[in-house]
């Protein structure tokens, strides 16, 4: 049974190394956004090249993250986590040395493979190591500090771009990995999913999932060309997605076991995740560009502008996770997306000559409040809806949903907002497209809030139903065939 306490020395080391490892992935998901205009100018890339700089990473991360979770459950979560950290650092080195957009995009795809190995492992290690009394708080701390890694990304990226150069956005991961690996090997206990995680390696499922995402992403990014290649890619992507579902349904040991979705709570929270992270993906991709292209901020100023969200995540995420234990997940998962939607509508005030205190800061503060309300309870609810033995798989599925949603948003939102191939070079054109994009993101968040209010329930802590997680019980069912004292009548 997991018995590590947060207050112990080992508990602190486990939190340190899992937060550091996952922060590398989260950091790269946001730090690159601030560097995109400079990368485009330096390497001569179009808007499509900038989209692929983000999405090549997201395709492999989202497509293989389920496999990463299953590998951890099967072969050891710490072992898979450490392998992911090393792989991620090596791919980051390649990104930092890339001389052309094509090589950078290929290296970003390799980076996503490393992220797919380490991301689910970091959360599964927490779930499998900490005592049940400390687990929610540990997840809250992991979410909070990991969220800080994501939130500080724009500031750090801006500082690096305006200082030593955009290549250090990627090279920074190498020393972080050198700090993370020795601590993991020394202080983090190994764990796995036991005999239930054994079976054949689902190579076909992983390949079909990644192929479907890649083809559909290509079709969305290049859709404005209207070529036959784009149409064929869309059809092939849909066919690969259908084939993936069929393979997973009929394999004896699938990468994505369909029975895990028998948990109504797990299914509901992942639907909310799709909505929330689609909106986040579009928001972070476009806002970093809006502040630089339209408002005239430098890379460092654009990153610094988003720091208040970081402060809120640092101060309140752990408390948010604990509060969700008392109120249940329904309230924060309903209110959080609404707050974030309001923040995105407030971002419509940010245009040419925007004032930071009256135009930018209110939106950033509301966004931070929404993220604090939402992120930790969302993560904790996903893990609480399945058995500990499947923590890596559950984490992988939820991360895959989040990354795939962000991937689709970055590919589709410029198309939906009417953003041309060279829009990021024109303040007027980009501002007009941004004003069309933010209401779309806000609407997706409202849909997520409605789903949470409608579908998410609070399981009763004392429920004795053998399938409580499956049915999402809100009260303890009667003990059939038993007396009021819980014993079988004689």
Secondary structure, DSSP 8 states (H G I E B T S, - for coil): ---B-TTSHHHHHHHHHHHHHHHHHHHHHHHHHHHHHHHHHHHT--HHHHHHHHHHHHHHHHHHHHHHHHHHHHH-HHHHHHHHHHHHHHHHHHHHH--SHHHHHHHHHHHHHHHHHHHHHHHHHHHHHB-HHHHHHHHHHHHHHHHHHHHHHHHHHHHHHHTT-TTHHHHHHHHHHHHHHHHHHHHS-----GGGG-S---HHHHHHHHHHHHHHHHHHHTGGG--HHHHHHHHHHHHHHHHHHHHHHH-TT-SS-GGGGG-HHHHHHHHHHHHHHHHHHHHHHHHHHIIIIIS---HHHHHHHTHHHHHHHHHHHHHHHHHHHHH-HHHHHHHHHHHHHHHHHHGGG--TT--IIIIIHHHHHHHHHHHHHHHHHHHHHHHHTS-GGGHHHHHHHHHHHHHHHHHHHHHHHHHHTT--TTGGG-HHHHHHHHHHHHHHHHHHHHHHHHHHHHH-----TT---TTHHHHT-SS----TTB-TTSSB--
